[in-house]
Amino acid sequence: MAKSGQARVLSQEQRDDLFTAILKHRHPEKNTAIMQISFKLGLRAQEISLLQIKEVAKLNPSGADFNILDVLSLPASYLYKRCKCTS
């Protein structure tokens, strides 16, 4: 059964604690980016899991490194699934 109501929001202190904990574990850059996307864009875990690397980062020619994009370009299908809009 689906839950109803609003999700709980972390306080600033809880967010700071979360990012401190992230830095102590594997893949801190990736995990920080995921949490920032969640907090700043309001995407849920399922929506974040649908993202492709080309939508959030530009790979260097060697393919061994990347730069996070300043502007994310999300496919329109993400919006339509989320807001249940019709055309």
Jmol script that loads the backbone (N, CA, C; Angstrom):
load data "model"
ATOM      1  N   MET A   1       0.842  -1.178   0.000  1.00  0.00           N
ATOM      2  CA  MET A   1       0.000   0.000   0.000  1.00  0.00           C
ATOM      3  C   MET A   1       0.886   1.240   0.000  1.00  0.00           C
ATOM      4  N   ALA A   2       0.514   2.229  -0.799  1.00  0.00           N
ATOM      5  CA  ALA A   2       1.293   3.459  -0.908  1.00  0.00           C
ATOM      6  C   ALA A   2       1.123   4.311   0.343  1.00  0.00           C
ATOM      7  N   LYS A   3       2.195   4.972   0.718  1.00  0.00           N
ATOM      8  CA  LYS A   3       2.138   5.873   1.865  1.00  0.00           C
ATOM      9  C   LYS A   3       1.538   7.193   1.412  1.00  0.00           C
ATOM     10  N   SER A   4       0.886   7.871   2.316  1.00  0.00           N
ATOM     11  CA  SER A   4       0.342   9.183   1.977  1.00  0.00           C
ATOM     12  C   SER A   4       0.959  10.215   2.906  1.00  0.00           C
ATOM     13  N   GLY A   5       0.879  11.467   2.511  1.00  0.00           N
ATOM     14  CA  GLY A   5       1.458  12.532   3.308  1.00  0.00           C
ATOM     15  C   GLY A   5       2.811  12.946   2.779  1.00  0.00           C
ATOM     16  N   GLN A   6       3.437  13.834   3.496  1.00  0.00           N
ATOM     17  CA  GLN A   6       4.726  14.357   3.068  1.00  0.00           C
ATOM     18  C   GLN A   6       5.871  13.603   3.725  1.00  0.00           C
ATOM     19  N   ALA A   7       6.968  13.529   2.994  1.00  0.00           N
ATOM     20  CA  ALA A   7       8.183  12.919   3.531  1.00  0.00           C
ATOM     21  C   ALA A   7       8.783  13.847   4.579  1.00  0.00           C
ATOM     22  N   ARG A   8       9.459  13.263   5.544  1.00  0.00           N
ATOM     23  CA  ARG A   8      10.143  14.077   6.547  1.00  0.00           C
ATOM     24  C   ARG A   8      11.342  14.767   5.899  1.00  0.00           C
ATOM     25  N   VAL A   9      11.623  15.954   6.361  1.00  0.00           N
ATOM     26  CA  VAL A   9      12.731  16.740   5.832  1.00  0.00           C
ATOM     27  C   VAL A   9      13.828  16.796   6.894  1.00  0.00           C
ATOM     28  N   LEU A  10      15.074  16.578   6.472  1.00  0.00           N
ATOM     29  CA  LEU A  10      16.194  16.636   7.404  1.00  0.00           C
ATOM     30  C   LEU A  10      16.488  18.072   7.819  1.00  0.00           C
ATOM     31  N   SER A  11      16.875  18.236   9.068  1.00  0.00           N
ATOM     32  CA  SER A  11      17.317  19.555   9.535  1.00  0.00           C
ATOM     33  C   SER A  11      18.720  19.808   8.965  1.00  0.00           C
ATOM     34  N   GLN A  12      19.186  21.036   9.072  1.00  0.00           N
ATOM     35  CA  GLN A  12      20.523  21.364   8.578  1.00  0.00           C
ATOM     36  C   GLN A  12      21.579  20.559   9.334  1.00  0.00           C
ATOM     37  N   GLU A  13      21.394  20.373  10.632  1.00  0.00           N
ATOM     38  CA  GLU A  13      22.347  19.586  11.422  1.00  0.00           C
ATOM     39  C   GLU A  13      22.380  18.133  10.948  1.00  0.00           C
ATOM     40  N   GLN A  14      21.205  17.572  10.646  1.00  0.00           N
ATOM     41  CA  GLN A  14      21.144  16.200  10.147  1.00  0.00           C
ATOM     42  C   GLN A  14      21.814  16.082   8.782  1.00  0.00           C
ATOM     43  N   ARG A  15      21.615  17.087   7.936  1.00  0.00           N
ATOM     44  CA  ARG A  15      22.278  17.082   6.626  1.00  0.00           C
ATOM     45  C   ARG A  15      23.793  17.130   6.777  1.00  0.00           C
ATOM     46  N   ASP A  16      24.260  18.004   7.657  1.00  0.00           N
ATOM     47  CA  ASP A  16      25.706  18.105   7.897  1.00  0.00           C
ATOM     48  C   ASP A  16      26.269  16.775   8.384  1.00  0.00           C
ATOM     49  N   ASP A  17      25.551  16.127   9.296  1.00  0.00           N
ATOM     50  CA  ASP A  17      25.979  14.814   9.801  1.00  0.00           C
ATOM     51  C   ASP A  17      26.008  13.784   8.681  1.00  0.00           C
ATOM     52  N   LEU A  18      25.008  13.830   7.804  1.00  0.00           N
ATOM     53  CA  LEU A  18      24.943  12.895   6.683  1.00  0.00           C
ATOM     54  C   LEU A  18      26.156  13.067   5.765  1.00  0.00           C
ATOM     55  N   PHE A  19      26.471  14.307   5.391  1.00  0.00           N
ATOM     56  CA  PHE A  19      27.593  14.540   4.489  1.00  0.00           C
ATOM     57  C   PHE A  19      28.934  14.220   5.147  1.00  0.00           C
ATOM     58  N   THR A  20      29.028  14.413   6.454  1.00  0.00           N
ATOM     59  CA  THR A  20      30.232  14.011   7.176  1.00  0.00           C
ATOM     60  C   THR A  20      30.395  12.498   7.124  1.00  0.00           C
ATOM     61  N   ALA A  21      29.295  11.779   7.328  1.00  0.00           N
ATOM     62  CA  ALA A  21      29.336  10.306   7.273  1.00  0.00           C
ATOM     63  C   ALA A  21      29.671   9.817   5.867  1.00  0.00           C
ATOM     64  N   ILE A  22      29.132  10.465   4.853  1.00  0.00           N
ATOM     65  CA  ILE A  22      29.407  10.079   3.463  1.00  0.00           C
ATOM     66  C   ILE A  22      30.901  10.143   3.168  1.00  0.00           C
ATOM     67  N   LEU A  23      31.558  11.174   3.680  1.00  0.00           N
ATOM     68  CA  LEU A  23      32.988  11.347   3.410  1.00  0.00           C
ATOM     69  C   LEU A  23      33.853  10.238   4.005  1.00  0.00           C
ATOM     70  N   LYS A  24      33.320   9.500   4.961  1.00  0.00           N
ATOM     71  CA  LYS A  24      34.079   8.448   5.633  1.00  0.00           C
ATOM     72  C   LYS A  24      33.897   7.076   4.982  1.00  0.00           C
ATOM     73  N   HIS A  25      33.091   6.990   3.942  1.00  0.00           N
ATOM     74  CA  HIS A  25      32.788   5.702   3.315  1.00  0.00           C
ATOM     75  C   HIS A  25      33.247   5.678   1.856  1.00  0.00           C
ATOM     76  N   ARG A  26      33.051   4.519   1.225  1.00  0.00           N
ATOM     77  CA  ARG A  26      33.439   4.358  -0.183  1.00  0.00           C
ATOM     78  C   ARG A  26      32.680   5.315  -1.092  1.00  0.00           C
ATOM     79  N   HIS A  27      33.332   5.751  -2.149  1.00  0.00           N
ATOM     80  CA  HIS A  27      32.737   6.588  -3.206  1.00  0.00           C
ATOM     81  C   HIS A  27      32.089   7.880  -2.670  1.00  0.00           C
ATOM     82  N   PRO A  28      32.827   8.663  -1.902  1.00  0.00           N
ATOM     83  CA  PRO A  28      32.213   9.865  -1.331  1.00  0.00           C
ATOM     84  C   PRO A  28      31.744  10.879  -2.377  1.00  0.00           C
ATOM     85  N   GLU A  29      32.461  11.000  -3.506  1.00  0.00           N
ATOM     86  CA  GLU A  29      32.046  11.964  -4.534  1.00  0.00           C
ATOM     87  C   GLU A  29      30.705  11.560  -5.138  1.00  0.00           C
ATOM     88  N   LYS A  30      30.582  10.281  -5.477  1.00  0.00           N
ATOM     89  CA  LYS A  30      29.334   9.780  -6.072  1.00  0.00           C
ATOM     90  C   LYS A  30      28.177   9.937  -5.096  1.00  0.00           C
ATOM     91  N   ASN A  31      28.392   9.528  -3.857  1.00  0.00           N
ATOM     92  CA  ASN A  31      27.321   9.569  -2.866  1.00  0.00           C
ATOM     93  C   ASN A  31      26.929  11.003  -2.508  1.00  0.00           C
ATOM     94  N   THR A  32      27.910  11.902  -2.474  1.00  0.00           N
ATOM     95  CA  THR A  32      27.600  13.312  -2.239  1.00  0.00           C
ATOM     96  C   THR A  32      26.761  13.861  -3.388  1.00  0.00           C
ATOM     97  N   ALA A  33      27.144  13.538  -4.624  1.00  0.00           N
ATOM     98  CA  ALA A  33      26.376  14.005  -5.785  1.00  0.00           C
ATOM     99  C   ALA A  33      24.944  13.486  -5.749  1.00  0.00           C
ATOM    100  N   ILE A  34      24.769  12.223  -5.398  1.00  0.00           N
ATOM    101  CA  ILE A  34      23.422  11.644  -5.318  1.00  0.00           C
ATOM    102  C   ILE A  34      22.574  12.381  -4.285  1.00  0.00           C
ATOM    103  N   MET A  35      23.141  12.618  -3.119  1.00  0.00           N
ATOM    104  CA  MET A  35      22.371  13.299  -2.077  1.00  0.00           C
ATOM    105  C   MET A  35      22.081  14.751  -2.446  1.00  0.00           C
ATOM    106  N   GLN A  36      23.041  15.427  -3.097  1.00  0.00           N
ATOM    107  CA  GLN A  36      22.802  16.804  -3.536  1.00  0.00           C
ATOM    108  C   GLN A  36      21.672  16.849  -4.571  1.00  0.00           C
ATOM    109  N   ILE A  37      21.668  15.883  -5.485  1.00  0.00           N
ATOM    110  CA  ILE A  37      20.593  15.816  -6.485  1.00  0.00           C
ATOM    111  C   ILE A  37      19.250  15.626  -5.790  1.00  0.00           C
ATOM    112  N   SER A  38      19.227  14.770  -4.799  1.00  0.00           N
ATOM    113  CA  SER A  38      17.989  14.539  -4.061  1.00  0.00           C
ATOM    114  C   SER A  38      17.522  15.798  -3.346  1.00  0.00           C
ATOM    115  N   PHE A  39      18.414  16.423  -2.594  1.00  0.00           N
ATOM    116  CA  PHE A  39      18.038  17.603  -1.810  1.00  0.00           C
ATOM    117  C   PHE A  39      17.708  18.806  -2.686  1.00  0.00           C
ATOM    118  N   LYS A  40      18.561  19.078  -3.672  1.00  0.00           N
ATOM    119  CA  LYS A  40      18.413  20.317  -4.444  1.00  0.00           C
ATOM    120  C   LYS A  40      17.394  20.228  -5.570  1.00  0.00           C
ATOM    121  N   LEU A  41      17.237  19.039  -6.152  1.00  0.00           N
ATOM    122  CA  LEU A  41      16.284  18.889  -7.252  1.00  0.00           C
ATOM    123  C   LEU A  41      14.993  18.209  -6.826  1.00  0.00           C
ATOM    124  N   GLY A  42      14.999  17.653  -5.636  1.00  0.00           N
ATOM    125  CA  GLY A  42      13.793  17.003  -5.133  1.00  0.00           C
ATOM    126  C   GLY A  42      13.503  15.661  -5.780  1.00  0.00           C
ATOM    127  N   LEU A  43      14.519  15.051  -6.386  1.00  0.00           N
ATOM    128  CA  LEU A  43      14.296  13.749  -7.016  1.00  0.00           C
ATOM    129  C   LEU A  43      14.299  12.650  -5.964  1.00  0.00           C
ATOM    130  N   ARG A  44      13.466  11.656  -6.184  1.00  0.00           N
ATOM    131  CA  ARG A  44      13.400  10.500  -5.292  1.00  0.00           C
ATOM    132  C   ARG A  44      14.410   9.461  -5.750  1.00  0.00           C
ATOM    133  N   ALA A  45      14.633   8.455  -4.904  1.00  0.00           N
ATOM    134  CA  ALA A  45      15.632   7.421  -5.198  1.00  0.00           C
ATOM    135  C   ALA A  45      15.368   6.751  -6.542  1.00  0.00           C
ATOM    136  N   GLN A  46      14.130   6.420  -6.836  1.00  0.00           N
ATOM    137  CA  GLN A  46      13.814   5.755  -8.103  1.00  0.00           C
ATOM    138  C   GLN A  46      14.128   6.661  -9.288  1.00  0.00           C
ATOM    139  N   GLU A  47      13.833   7.944  -9.161  1.00  0.00           N
ATOM    140  CA  GLU A  47      14.117   8.888 -10.237  1.00  0.00           C
ATOM    141  C   GLU A  47      15.619   9.075 -10.418  1.00  0.00           C
ATOM    142  N   ILE A  48      16.362   9.119  -9.330  1.00  0.00           N
ATOM    143  CA  ILE A  48      17.817   9.239  -9.411  1.00  0.00           C
ATOM    144  C   ILE A  48      18.402   8.009 -10.072  1.00  0.00           C
ATOM    145  N   SER A  49      17.840   6.840  -9.772  1.00  0.00           N
ATOM    146  CA  SER A  49      18.368   5.600 -10.353  1.00  0.00           C
ATOM    147  C   SER A  49      18.183   5.543 -11.862  1.00  0.00           C
ATOM    148  N   LEU A  50      17.258   6.315 -12.405  1.00  0.00           N
ATOM    149  CA  LEU A  50      17.030   6.349 -13.854  1.00  0.00           C
ATOM    150  C   LEU A  50      18.011   7.262 -14.591  1.00  0.00           C
ATOM    151  N   LEU A  51      18.716   8.111 -13.837  1.00  0.00           N
ATOM    152  CA  LEU A  51      19.652   9.036 -14.475  1.00  0.00           C
ATOM    153  C   LEU A  51      20.787   8.282 -15.147  1.00  0.00           C
ATOM    154  N   GLN A  52      21.225   8.820 -16.265  1.00  0.00           N
ATOM    155  CA  GLN A  52      22.382   8.278 -16.966  1.00  0.00           C
ATOM    156  C   GLN A  52      23.540   9.254 -16.764  1.00  0.00           C
ATOM    157  N   ILE A  53      24.750   8.735 -16.837  1.00  0.00           N
ATOM    158  CA  ILE A  53      25.932   9.561 -16.586  1.00  0.00           C
ATOM    159  C   ILE A  53      25.958  10.791 -17.489  1.00  0.00           C
ATOM    160  N   LYS A  54      25.518  10.667 -18.742  1.00  0.00           N
ATOM    161  CA  LYS A  54      25.551  11.799 -19.670  1.00  0.00           C
ATOM    162  C   LYS A  54      24.621  12.926 -19.245  1.00  0.00           C
ATOM    163  N   GLU A  55      23.659  12.639 -18.368  1.00  0.00           N
ATOM    164  CA  GLU A  55      22.726  13.660 -17.908  1.00  0.00           C
ATOM    165  C   GLU A  55      23.261  14.445 -16.710  1.00  0.00           C
ATOM    166  N   VAL A  56      24.291  13.927 -16.047  1.00  0.00           N
ATOM    167  CA  VAL A  56      24.815  14.595 -14.858  1.00  0.00           C
ATOM    168  C   VAL A  56      26.299  14.929 -14.915  1.00  0.00           C
ATOM    169  N   ALA A  57      27.036  14.310 -15.854  1.00  0.00           N
ATOM    170  CA  ALA A  57      28.485  14.546 -15.902  1.00  0.00           C
ATOM    171  C   ALA A  57      29.003  14.434 -17.324  1.00  0.00           C
ATOM    172  N   LYS A  58      30.144  15.076 -17.559  1.00  0.00           N
ATOM    173  CA  LYS A  58      30.829  14.971 -18.843  1.00  0.00           C
ATOM    174  C   LYS A  58      32.118  14.205 -18.610  1.00  0.00           C
ATOM    175  N   LEU A  59      32.240  13.063 -19.301  1.00  0.00           N
ATOM    176  CA  LEU A  59      33.446  12.252 -19.171  1.00  0.00           C
ATOM    177  C   LEU A  59      34.603  12.909 -19.908  1.00  0.00           C
ATOM    178  N   ASN A  60      35.789  12.827 -19.333  1.00  0.00           N
ATOM    179  CA  ASN A  60      36.994  13.279 -20.021  1.00  0.00           C
ATOM    180  C   ASN A  60      37.313  12.281 -21.133  1.00  0.00           C
ATOM    181  N   PRO A  61      38.057  12.700 -22.170  1.00  0.00           N
ATOM    182  CA  PRO A  61      38.340  11.810 -23.303  1.00  0.00           C
ATOM    183  C   PRO A  61      38.905  10.447 -22.902  1.00  0.00           C
ATOM    184  N   SER A  62      39.684  10.396 -21.827  1.00  0.00           N
ATOM    185  CA  SER A  62      40.260   9.112 -21.399  1.00  0.00           C
ATOM    186  C   SER A  62      39.188   8.187 -20.830  1.00  0.00           C
ATOM    187  N   GLY A  63      38.057   8.762 -20.391  1.00  0.00           N
ATOM    188  CA  GLY A  63      36.990   7.975 -19.792  1.00  0.00           C
ATOM    189  C   GLY A  63      37.255   7.612 -18.347  1.00  0.00           C
ATOM    190  N   ALA A  64      38.407   8.020 -17.831  1.00  0.00           N
ATOM    191  CA  ALA A  64      38.773   7.662 -16.464  1.00  0.00           C
ATOM    192  C   ALA A  64      38.344   8.711 -15.440  1.00  0.00           C
ATOM    193  N   ASP A  65      37.925   9.882 -15.900  1.00  0.00           N
ATOM    194  CA  ASP A  65      37.557  10.956 -14.987  1.00  0.00           C
ATOM    195  C   ASP A  65      36.360  11.689 -15.563  1.00  0.00           C
ATOM    196  N   PHE A  66      35.730  12.526 -14.763  1.00  0.00           N
ATOM    197  CA  PHE A  66      34.542  13.242 -15.212  1.00  0.00           C
ATOM    198  C   PHE A  66      34.443  14.581 -14.500  1.00  0.00           C
ATOM    199  N   ASN A  67      33.590  15.452 -15.053  1.00  0.00           N
ATOM    200  CA  ASN A  67      33.255  16.727 -14.433  1.00  0.00           C
ATOM    201  C   ASN A  67      31.735  16.791 -14.311  1.00  0.00           C
ATOM    202  N   ILE A  68      31.253  17.126 -13.130  1.00  0.00           N
ATOM    203  CA  ILE A  68      29.818  17.262 -12.911  1.00  0.00           C
ATOM    204  C   ILE A  68      29.327  18.481 -13.690  1.00  0.00           C
ATOM    205  N   LEU A  69      28.221  18.334 -14.395  1.00  0.00           N
ATOM    206  CA  LEU A  69      27.656  19.437 -15.165  1.00  0.00           C
ATOM    207  C   LEU A  69      27.057  20.496 -14.243  1.00  0.00           C
ATOM    208  N   ASP A  70      27.125  21.747 -14.661  1.00  0.00           N
ATOM    209  CA  ASP A  70      26.508  22.831 -13.894  1.00  0.00           C
ATOM    210  C   ASP A  70      24.994  22.815 -14.055  1.00  0.00           C
ATOM    211  N   VAL A  71      24.534  22.367 -15.225  1.00  0.00           N
ATOM    212  CA  VAL A  71      23.107  22.304 -15.514  1.00  0.00           C
ATOM    213  C   VAL A  71      22.769  20.879 -15.921  1.00  0.00           C
ATOM    214  N   LEU A  72      21.783  20.297 -15.244  1.00  0.00           N
ATOM    215  CA  LEU A  72      21.358  18.944 -15.593  1.00  0.00           C
ATOM    216  C   LEU A  72      20.262  19.023 -16.639  1.00  0.00           C
ATOM    217  N   SER A  73      20.339  18.160 -17.620  1.00  0.00           N
ATOM    218  CA  SER A  73      19.333  18.098 -18.670  1.00  0.00           C
ATOM    219  C   SER A  73      18.589  16.775 -18.527  1.00  0.00           C
ATOM    220  N   LEU A  74      17.394  16.852 -17.969  1.00  0.00           N
ATOM    221  CA  LEU A  74      16.619  15.644 -17.740  1.00  0.00           C
ATOM    222  C   LEU A  74      15.620  15.436 -18.865  1.00  0.00           C
ATOM    223  N   PRO A  75      15.429  14.193 -19.289  1.00  0.00           N
ATOM    224  CA  PRO A  75      14.440  13.910 -20.334  1.00  0.00           C
ATOM    225  C   PRO A  75      13.036  14.308 -19.885  1.00  0.00           C
ATOM    226  N   ALA A  76      12.217  14.732 -20.823  1.00  0.00           N
ATOM    227  CA  ALA A  76      10.850  15.148 -20.513  1.00  0.00           C
ATOM    228  C   ALA A  76      10.049  14.009 -19.891  1.00  0.00           C
ATOM    229  N   SER A  77      10.395  12.766 -20.222  1.00  0.00           N
ATOM    230  CA  SER A  77       9.648  11.632 -19.673  1.00  0.00           C
ATOM    231  C   SER A  77       9.744  11.586 -18.152  1.00  0.00           C
ATOM    232  N   TYR A  78      10.821  12.110 -17.558  1.00  0.00           N
ATOM    233  CA  TYR A  78      10.933  12.143 -16.099  1.00  0.00           C
ATOM    234  C   TYR A  78       9.847  13.037 -15.521  1.00  0.00           C
ATOM    235  N   LEU A  79       9.650  14.191 -16.147  1.00  0.00           N
ATOM    236  CA  LEU A  79       8.642  15.133 -15.674  1.00  0.00           C
ATOM    237  C   LEU A  79       7.259  14.550 -15.817  1.00  0.00           C
ATOM    238  N   TYR A  80       6.957  13.967 -16.964  1.00  0.00           N
ATOM    239  CA  TYR A  80       5.623  13.458 -17.206  1.00  0.00           C
ATOM    240  C   TYR A  80       5.274  12.299 -16.286  1.00  0.00           C
ATOM    241  N   LYS A  81       6.242  11.447 -15.977  1.00  0.00           N
ATOM    242  CA  LYS A  81       5.988  10.333 -15.057  1.00  0.00           C
ATOM    243  C   LYS A  81       5.694  10.860 -13.658  1.00  0.00           C
ATOM    244  N   ARG A  82       6.409  11.901 -13.287  1.00  0.00           N
ATOM    245  CA  ARG A  82       6.296  12.398 -11.916  1.00  0.00           C
ATOM    246  C   ARG A  82       5.017  13.189 -11.693  1.00  0.00           C
ATOM    247  N   CYS A  83       4.663  14.059 -12.651  1.00  0.00           N
ATOM    248  CA  CYS A  83       3.492  14.897 -12.424  1.00  0.00           C
ATOM    249  C   CYS A  83       2.230  14.319 -13.044  1.00  0.00           C
ATOM    250  N   LYS A  84       2.376  13.194 -13.753  1.00  0.00           N
ATOM    251  CA  LYS A  84       1.256  12.525 -14.409  1.00  0.00           C
ATOM    252  C   LYS A  84       0.525  13.477 -15.363  1.00  0.00           C
ATOM    253  N   CYS A  85       1.311  14.319 -16.057  1.00  0.00           N
ATOM    254  CA  CYS A  85       0.760  15.250 -17.032  1.00  0.00           C
ATOM    255  C   CYS A  85       0.342  14.499 -18.283  1.00  0.00           C
ATOM    256  N   THR A  86      -0.589  15.054 -19.001  1.00  0.00           N
ATOM    257  CA  THR A  86      -0.983  14.481 -20.284  1.00  0.00           C
ATOM    258  C   THR A  86      -0.834  15.533 -21.356  1.00  0.00           C
ATOM    259  N   SER A  87      -0.581  15.067 -22.559  1.00  0.00           N
ATOM    260  CA  SER A  87      -0.444  16.041 -23.645  1.00  0.00           C
ATOM    261  C   SER A  87      -1.594  15.946 -24.600  1.00  0.00           C
TER     262      SER A  87
END
end "model"
wireframe off; spacefill off
backbone 0.3
color backbone group
